[in-house]
Each structure stands twice: as structure tokens, then as C-alpha cells.
Amino acid sequence: MNSGSQDSFKKSPRYKRPMLWLESAGSGAYYPYEIIDRKIDTLEIIGEWNQMGVLLRRSLKALEVFEDKRIIAEAYSRLGSLKVNQGEYSEAGELFDKSLEIFRNTEDKRGQGRVLCNISNIYHNRGDFNRALECLGESLRYAEELGWKQGISRAIGNMGIMYYEKGDFNQAIEHYQKAMDISRELGDQETETISVGNIGMIYQENGDYPKALDYCTRYLKMAQRQGNKQVISYALGNIGSLYFEMDELEKAKNFFRQYREISLELGDKPGLIVACDDMGVTEMFLGNYRASQEYFDKALELTEELGNMENLAVLMANMGKLQTRLGRIEQAEEYFIKGAGIAQKTENKFQLSQNYYFLAGHYFKTGRYQLARENNQKALGLAMETNCQDVIIKAGILENLLLAMDDRPGAVAGLDSILPDAPADKYKAEINYHLFKLTGQEANREAAADLYRELWQKSGNIDYRDRLKELQSSVK
């Protein structure tokens, strides 16, 4: 290795030290490794992924003549990570294999740990969370053996994501917190930023929206300060998801639109799948079915291209809901069944509880009550296990509606018992609506109508509008 001359350093006072160059032994060849590496970093941050890919390939070709093969391994790994972001998993896997082989041959455990972390992203996107955890566990062992704190924090943070996907939120938040504490200690802003965003998602799933909004807003501000477009897009998507849960659909749509635009600009296909699915659901609830279908079709096209199983279970459920609204009952059932089957394969219990609930609701609406009971019981059991509050409440309501077929007083008592603890107006409105349908009590009709009126004005969700119209037409 050879650094620039002292004279040239003095002529460039903006640098704190000479930039590292590589020398090929006996050939007289030099390569400005550190300058190129920093340029690649910059291109990644500002989202110029195509230029980044071109520069990485040129770098790989130029590095072939140098003796230190570990630098070639790093370039393979970085190019592999780029290919993961672009959804080109087969090529990414080949590049990671080349990188891992070099690091193993040179007994570079730190390099092996980094590559294993990167390989876990492929398994994650394909819904194989257990294989991803195996890679991350091996990466963590290397980092702990070396006392490499940054490697420890990144492996632990990624393990938290896998636990989140599996619905184990207690393990997830424990890992996120550890990763955030270590990264803060090290001044690793990138990992700290991601940890903050991930913790926000846990609070969202637990229904603590004020805390979730605080974390998600901090996540976006931190990402914007760092200037990484991909991280900014994820932060925008997280805030959109939170506003969606809070029934502020127009706000959600605005954040999802920005998420989609940046993903499209970057060529971030996995991100584009999520953004299109989010836009599709939002447009569906706003009553824009054609736009919803177009977004879902694009998400499905990309999901099938990439094989992203983790996204497919969600997408199938959402497409089933749209088909139900369009009166295409057979197609809706196909989507609901496929979604549940895919969620089973990924072992994502949190998502599976939702898929079972959607399937149960479909069977209830089509008069197949035994199938509705079976799937609702599965949904409720998994929701209790993973603390999926939305399904716990909705499956509890459906359980009482099924009970009403044989024991109406028991169902009314059951709905009355869950009404006081309903955590949001949308649940209170639904419970009062069903109590009115079962009892004819004017107090329940008025309570439901008042809540649906407020929800409709706030969100623009046509489900609330339709319920309000029905209740208004039921005035004696």
C-alpha cells in the first residue's frame, strides 16, 4: 500500500490526511482506493444507484491486479448489497458467495460477519426468517469474538427485525434497544437511526400512537440530516403507516406517495412493493378502486419477480378485500386462502393472525359459519400470542357475532363487556353498530352514528360513510 506524497498532501489542505492509494507489487500500478470508496459511499447516500453500480464494477476490474484480495471481497459485498436493494437476489447471492469465500480463505472474521449480515437480507425479503436468523447468529458470534461493537450492534438490530417479522415484539424491542444503545455509544448514526425507526413500529403495533409518532418523526429527521434517500423513504413510509392506523388517510396517502416516488427514483424494488401496496390499500378505503387495483397489480408484478414472500401474504389479503368490494367473491376467497398459506410458510404469526381473521370474515359473510369459527379461533389464538391488538378486538367482535346465531343474549353481553376497553373510536363504533343490530337499542345506534360521522369526516374512509348512511336510514 502506498499513500500520496507529502507534497501533494500540502497542496490539498481540505484533506485532514493523505488519501489511501493501493500499489500493485512490481507492476507500477496504483489505484485511488479510498477516493473511489468515498465516492461510492456518496452515490449510495444520494441515491445514484446506477452510477454506484458502474463504479463498483469498474473498481472490481481495477482491483484484480492487487494482492490484497479482501478489498475485492468488500467490493463484491457492496455490489451484492446494491443488488439486494434492486431486487436482483440471484446475482446478489453469487456476489456474496464470492465475497464470503475470499474472507474465509483469508481468515477475515470481520469480513465474514459483514457478508453474513448482508446475506440475511435475501432470506428476510424471501420470508425465510429462520435462515436469516441463522446467518445473523453466526455474524454476531464473529463480532463478539472480535469485540467488534459495531458488528454486534448491526447483527443485533437485524435480529430484532426478524423477531418483529415473526411477531415476537418483546424480543424485537429488546434487540432494537440494545442496538440503539451500542450504536449511540459508538457514534454510529446510521444504525442508531434505523433502531429508532424500528422501535417506533413496535409502539405502532402495540397501539401507542403518540409514542410511535414521536419515534417515527425522530427517525425521519435523523435520516434527512444524514441525507440517505433510501432511509428517508422508509421513514416516510413508516409515518404514512402510522397515519393510516390513526384513520388520517389523506395524510397517509401523502407520505406513501413520497415513499413510492423515492423508491421509484432509486430503483428500490422491495421498497416499491411496500409503497404500492400501501397506496393500493389507501386508495381502496378512499373508494378509488381503479387506482387501488393498479397499485396492487404493480406490487404483485414486482413481488412475483423478486419472490418476496414476506410481502405476498399481506398483498394477497389486501387484494382479497378489494375483490370483495367489487363483488368478486370467488376471486376474493382465492386471495384470502393464498395469503393464509403464504403466511404459514413464512412463520410470521403476527401476519398469519390477520390472514386467518380476513378468511374468517369472508366465510362469515358467505354463510359458512363453521369455517368462520375455525379460522377466527386460529386468528384469535395467534393474535393473543403476538399481542396483535387489532385482530384481538376484531376477532373478539366476530366471535360474539357467531355466538349470536345460537345465543343472542350471550353475544350482547360479550359485546357489552369489550366496549369499555375498546382503545379507539373505530372499534367503539363497530361494537355499538353490532349491538344496535342485535338489540335495536336507540342508544347504540346514536353512539355508532356519532362516532362514524366523526370518523368519516376525519378520514374519508368510505366504510365509515356507508355505515353512517345505514344507521341514518334506520331512524324510527
ABEGO torsion letter per residue (X at the ends): XBBBBAAAAAABAABABBBBBBBBBGAGBBBBAAAAAAAAAAAAAAGBAAAAAAAAAAAAAAAAABABAAAAAAAAAAAAAAAAAAGBAAAAAAAAAAAAAAAAAAGBAAAAAAAAAAAAAAAAAAGBAAAAAAAAAAAAAAAAAAGBAAAAAAAAAAAAAAAAAAGBAAAAAAAAAAAAAAAAAAGBAAAAAAAAAAAAAAAAAAGBAAAAAAAAAAAAAAAAAAGBAAAAAAAAAAAAAAAAAAGBAAAAAAAAAAAAAAAAAAGBAAAAAAAAAAAAAAAAAAGBAAAAAAAAAAAAAAAAAAGBAAAAAAAAAAAAAAAAAAGBAAAAAAAAAAAAAAAAAAGBAAAAAAAAAAAAAAAAAAGBAAAAAAAAAAAAAAAAAAGBAAAAAAAAAAAAAAAAAABAAAAAAAAAAAAAABABAAAAAAAAAAAAAAAGBAAAAAAAAAAAAAAAAAAGBAAAAAAAAAAAAABX
